[in-house]
Amino acid sequence: MDNRTRFSQYIGALSQFAIREGHPRVPAKHIEILNGEQIQLGAWVSYMRQRQKTGKIAPSYLEELNKISGWTWGPLKRGPRRKAERNARILEMRRDGLSITQISDEFNISRQRVHQIVKSNGA
């Protein structure tokens, strides 16, 4: 499958998600089913934002993503600017009883990374 076809497939999955959910804020680990096929939509959205941030995304791709109602390139949530602050908040959330998955979704980082932060701090 060429890049243009693959991009169109992901745009279709993103559009489907946005229509169903009412917004295009895809969780990091989300898998969308499109025409019976599993699409790693969360990872792709993150990748597109990273490409845009570094100026490595085709203008036509930018244009198509910008057409998705509610799409934003910036941070989805204001969060701690430093990892130490983020990690302290993660540990606090874990002590408050939130699951690794809930914390992962809140910070848009992998469950594995949350687990590493929690484990390395003895929580």
Contacts in CASP RR format, 6 or more apart in sequence:
PFRMAT RR
TARGET T0000
AUTHOR 0000-0000-0000
METHOD contacts of the structure
MODEL  1
MDNRTRFSQYIGALSQFAIREGHPRVPAKHIEILNGEQIQLGAWVSYMRQ
RQKTGKIAPSYLEELNKISGWTWGPLKRGPRRKAERNARILEMRRDGLSI
TQISDEFNISRQRVHQIVKSNGA
1 9 0 8 1.000
7 61 0 8 1.000
7 64 0 8 1.000
9 34 0 8 1.000
9 37 0 8 1.000
9 39 0 8 1.000
10 39 0 8 1.000
10 41 0 8 1.000
10 44 0 8 1.000
11 64 0 8 1.000
11 65 0 8 1.000
11 68 0 8 1.000
12 34 0 8 1.000
13 32 0 8 1.000
13 34 0 8 1.000
13 39 0 8 1.000
13 41 0 8 1.000
13 44 0 8 1.000
14 24 0 8 1.000
14 26 0 8 1.000
14 32 0 8 1.000
14 41 0 8 1.000
14 44 0 8 1.000
14 45 0 8 1.000
14 65 0 8 1.000
14 68 0 8 1.000
15 68 0 8 1.000
16 32 0 8 1.000
16 34 0 8 1.000
17 24 0 8 1.000
17 26 0 8 1.000
17 30 0 8 1.000
17 32 0 8 1.000
17 41 0 8 1.000
18 24 0 8 1.000
18 68 0 8 1.000
18 69 0 8 1.000
18 70 0 8 1.000
18 71 0 8 1.000
23 70 0 8 1.000
24 45 0 8 1.000
24 68 0 8 1.000
24 69 0 8 1.000
24 70 0 8 1.000
24 71 0 8 1.000
25 76 0 8 1.000
26 32 0 8 1.000
26 41 0 8 1.000
26 42 0 8 1.000
26 45 0 8 1.000
27 42 0 8 1.000
27 105 0 8 1.000
27 108 0 8 1.000
28 42 0 8 1.000
28 43 0 8 1.000
28 46 0 8 1.000
28 104 0 8 1.000
28 105 0 8 1.000
28 108 0 8 1.000
28 109 0 8 1.000
28 110 0 8 1.000
29 42 0 8 1.000
29 43 0 8 1.000
29 104 0 8 1.000
29 105 0 8 1.000
29 110 0 8 1.000
29 111 0 8 1.000
30 41 0 8 1.000
30 42 0 8 1.000
31 38 0 8 1.000
31 39 0 8 1.000
31 40 0 8 1.000
31 41 0 8 1.000
31 42 0 8 1.000
32 38 0 8 1.000
32 39 0 8 1.000
32 41 0 8 1.000
33 39 0 8 1.000
46 108 0 8 1.000
48 57 0 8 1.000
48 61 0 8 1.000
48 65 0 8 1.000
49 73 0 8 1.000
49 74 0 8 1.000
51 57 0 8 1.000
52 62 0 8 1.000
52 73 0 8 1.000
53 73 0 8 1.000
65 71 0 8 1.000
76 108 0 8 1.000
77 106 0 8 1.000
77 108 0 8 1.000
79 86 0 8 1.000
80 86 0 8 1.000
80 88 0 8 1.000
80 89 0 8 1.000
86 107 0 8 1.000
87 117 0 8 1.000
87 121 0 8 1.000
90 103 0 8 1.000
90 107 0 8 1.000
90 114 0 8 1.000
90 117 0 8 1.000
90 118 0 8 1.000
91 117 0 8 1.000
91 118 0 8 1.000
91 121 0 8 1.000
91 123 0 8 1.000
93 102 0 8 1.000
93 103 0 8 1.000
93 106 0 8 1.000
94 100 0 8 1.000
94 103 0 8 1.000
94 118 0 8 1.000
94 123 0 8 1.000
95 123 0 8 1.000
98 106 0 8 1.000
100 111 0 8 1.000
100 114 0 8 1.000
100 115 0 8 1.000
100 118 0 8 1.000
101 111 0 8 1.000
103 114 0 8 1.000
104 110 0 8 1.000
104 111 0 8 1.000
104 113 0 8 1.000
104 114 0 8 1.000
107 114 0 8 1.000
END
